Structure formats: structure tokens, C-alpha cells
Amino acid sequence: MARVARLPERVEPRYLAEREARLCGQLSLARMERLAASLCDGEGTVFIDLLFEKDEQGRDMAVGHVTARLPVRCQRCLEAMEIAIATAVCLAFTDAEAPPPDGYDTVPLVGDTISLSDLVEDELMLALPMAPMHEDCPVGVWRRYLENRAPSEAPRKPFAALARIRRPAG
């Protein structure tokens, strides 16, 4: 099994699978522009451990895991927070006409190479919760709004005029 010391920008899945290569290392979140739209801060590191191999049918596969601590905004209180993402990766690299294997996500290969950071970014985006929230939120925005607004002297009754119309005069 070959082990790659430095992570390349682009990888050849077929070549790596033939050599049963393992990619272990770190990628910067700054390289992941699509994921940055969901983050508070583009700083951080993603740790990957991927083993490229061939399955029994000779298909090129990548199995392993991706872990990261992502800076996101809590959707309940709108404060910044970090969430830990640890996701298993089971990918099958296929041609457009090849049927996908069971239990694997398929990655169609158009050419010989694919961007490693795009591949990892896709996995992180799929693992990211749709609405990240603290377990126990600090005081939320709505509570701060209620505490900071000026109390009104009398409650406003927008339909009070309708009561006069409904009752006969006299």
C-alpha cells in the first residue's frame, strides 16, 4: 500500500486505486469556496484519511473518513459556534454509463483527475446540518429584542373602532 506524504490538489482515482494508495493529511477550509458560504469564518483545517482501492468487480473506490471543526452561525441565537463534523466516506468512481454499486456514493469521472478539495468539500457539505444550533442557546435574538424594546403605555387595539360600528348608537 502506497502512502502519499503531501496532499495533491488533483488526484487520479484510477491510478491511486491500482496502487491502493492512502491519502492522509490536512486541507485548508480556505480552499473550499462553496462551503465558505455556510461558514462564519473561512479559517480552519479539514483532516482526511482516504484509502483508494478496487472492489471485487474491479471498480475504483475510496473509503475513509473526513473530520473538521466548522465555524457556523447558530440559527436559533445567531451567535457564532463550532460544530464537529466526522463523516465516513464511501465513494465509487464511475463512468457515466456504469451502474452505481450499493452502499456507495458515486462520483462520475469525466477525465482522469478530480479535485481533492472539491471531493472533500462535497462530503462536508452533505454532513453539515441544515440549521446548526447550540445544544443550549444563550439568550436569543428574540429575547434581546423583547428586553430592549420600550414598553407601551396602553396596549394597541386595532379593531376597537369596529366595536363602535357594530353597536347601535344610543
C-alpha positions as CSV (number, residue, x, y, z in Angstrom):
1,M,0.0,0.0,0.0
2,A,1.4,3.3,-1.1
3,R,1.1,6.3,1.3
4,V,1.1,9.9,-0.1
5,A,3.0,12.3,2.2
6,R,1.8,15.6,0.8
7,L,-1.8,16.0,-0.4
8,P,-2.1,17.0,-4.0
9,E,-4.6,19.5,-5.4
10,R,-5.8,17.0,-8.0
11,V,-5.9,13.2,-7.8
12,E,-6.2,10.4,-10.3
13,P,-8.6,7.9,-8.6
14,R,-7.9,5.1,-11.0
15,Y,-4.1,5.4,-10.6
16,L,-4.4,5.6,-6.8
17,A,-6.8,2.6,-6.6
18,E,-4.4,0.4,-8.7
19,R,-1.7,1.2,-6.1
20,E,-4.0,1.0,-3.1
21,A,-2.8,4.5,-2.1
22,R,-3.8,6.1,1.2
23,L,-4.2,9.9,1.4
24,C,-3.8,11.2,5.0
25,G,-3.4,14.8,5.8
26,Q,-4.9,18.2,6.1
27,L,-6.7,20.6,3.8
28,S,-7.4,24.2,4.4
29,L,-11.0,25.4,4.6
30,A,-9.9,28.5,2.6
31,R,-9.7,26.2,-0.5
32,M,-13.4,25.3,-0.2
33,E,-15.3,28.3,-1.7
34,R,-18.7,26.7,-1.9
35,L,-18.6,25.6,1.8
36,A,-17.5,29.1,2.8
37,A,-21.0,30.4,2.1
38,S,-22.3,28.4,5.1
39,L,-19.4,29.3,7.5
40,C,-18.8,32.3,9.7
41,D,-15.1,32.2,9.1
42,G,-13.0,30.6,6.3
43,E,-10.2,29.6,8.7
44,G,-9.7,26.1,9.8
45,T,-8.4,22.7,8.8
46,V,-10.0,19.5,7.5
47,F,-8.4,16.2,8.3
48,I,-8.8,13.4,5.8
49,D,-7.9,9.7,5.7
50,L,-8.8,8.1,2.4
51,L,-7.8,4.7,1.1
52,F,-8.2,4.2,-2.7
53,E,-8.7,0.6,-3.8
54,K,-10.5,-1.7,-6.2
55,D,-13.6,-3.7,-5.2
56,E,-14.4,-7.3,-6.2
57,Q,-15.8,-6.1,-9.5
58,G,-12.7,-4.0,-10.3
59,R,-14.4,-0.7,-9.6
60,D,-12.3,2.2,-8.3
61,M,-13.3,3.1,-4.7
62,A,-12.3,5.5,-1.9
63,V,-13.1,4.7,1.7
64,G,-12.2,6.5,4.8
65,H,-13.2,9.5,6.9
66,V,-13.2,13.3,6.9
67,T,-13.2,15.3,10.2
68,A,-13.3,19.0,10.8
69,R,-14.4,21.7,13.3
70,L,-16.5,24.1,11.3
71,P,-17.3,27.7,12.4
72,V,-21.0,28.2,11.7
73,R,-23.8,30.6,12.9
74,C,-26.4,29.2,15.3
75,Q,-29.8,29.5,13.6
76,R,-31.6,30.0,16.9
77,C,-29.5,32.8,18.6
78,L,-27.4,33.9,15.5
79,E,-24.2,33.6,17.5
80,A,-21.0,32.0,16.1
81,M,-20.3,28.5,17.2
82,E,-18.2,25.5,16.1
83,I,-19.6,22.1,15.2
84,A,-17.6,18.9,14.9
85,I,-18.1,17.0,11.7
86,A,-16.9,13.5,11.4
87,T,-18.2,11.6,8.4
88,A,-17.4,8.3,6.8
89,V,-16.6,8.4,3.1
90,C,-17.6,5.6,0.7
91,L,-17.1,6.6,-2.9
92,A,-17.2,4.8,-6.1
93,F,-15.6,6.5,-9.2
94,T,-17.6,5.5,-12.2
95,D,-18.0,6.3,-15.9
96,A,-21.3,7.9,-16.9
97,E,-22.7,4.5,-18.2
98,A,-21.6,2.3,-15.3
99,P,-24.2,1.3,-12.7
100,P,-23.6,2.6,-9.2
101,P,-22.6,0.0,-6.5
102,D,-24.9,-0.5,-3.5
103,G,-23.9,1.4,-0.4
104,Y,-21.5,3.8,-2.1
105,D,-21.9,7.4,-3.3
106,T,-20.9,7.6,-6.9
107,V,-18.6,10.2,-8.3
108,P,-18.7,10.4,-12.1
109,L,-15.3,10.7,-13.7
110,V,-15.2,12.9,-16.8
111,G,-11.5,13.0,-17.2
112,D,-8.6,11.2,-15.4
113,T,-8.3,13.6,-12.5
114,I,-10.6,15.2,-9.9
115,S,-10.0,18.0,-7.4
116,L,-9.3,16.5,-3.9
117,S,-10.6,19.7,-2.1
118,D,-13.8,19.6,-4.2
119,L,-14.3,16.0,-3.3
120,V,-13.8,16.6,0.4
121,E,-15.9,19.8,0.3
122,D,-18.8,17.8,-1.1
123,E,-18.6,15.4,1.8
124,L,-18.5,18.2,4.3
125,M,-21.5,20.0,2.7
126,L,-23.5,16.8,2.9
127,A,-22.6,16.3,6.5
128,L,-23.3,19.9,7.5
129,P,-26.6,20.3,9.4
130,M,-29.2,22.3,7.5
131,A,-29.8,24.6,10.6
132,P,-27.0,24.3,13.1
133,M,-27.9,25.2,16.6
134,H,-26.4,25.2,20.1
135,E,-27.5,22.4,22.4
136,D,-28.4,25.2,24.9
137,C,-28.6,28.6,23.3
138,P,-27.6,31.7,25.2
139,V,-30.1,34.5,25.2
140,G,-31.6,34.5,21.7
141,V,-32.1,37.5,19.4
142,W,-35.9,37.4,20.0
143,R,-35.4,37.6,23.8
144,R,-32.9,40.5,23.5
145,Y,-35.5,42.3,21.3
146,L,-38.2,41.9,23.8
147,E,-36.0,43.1,26.7
148,N,-34.7,46.1,24.8
149,R,-38.0,47.5,23.3
150,A,-39.8,50.3,25.2
151,P,-42.9,49.2,27.0
152,S,-46.0,50.8,25.5
153,E,-48.3,52.8,27.8
154,A,-51.5,51.2,26.6
155,P,-52.0,48.1,24.5
156,R,-52.9,48.9,21.0
157,K,-56.3,47.6,19.9
158,P,-56.5,47.9,16.1
159,F,-60.1,46.6,15.9
160,A,-61.6,48.8,18.7
161,A,-63.2,51.1,16.0
162,L,-65.2,48.1,14.7
163,A,-67.0,47.7,18.0
164,R,-68.5,51.2,17.7
165,I,-69.7,50.4,14.2
166,R,-71.3,47.2,15.3
167,R,-73.2,48.6,18.3
168,P,-76.2,50.8,17.6
169,A,-75.8,54.4,18.8
170,G,-77.9,55.4,21.8
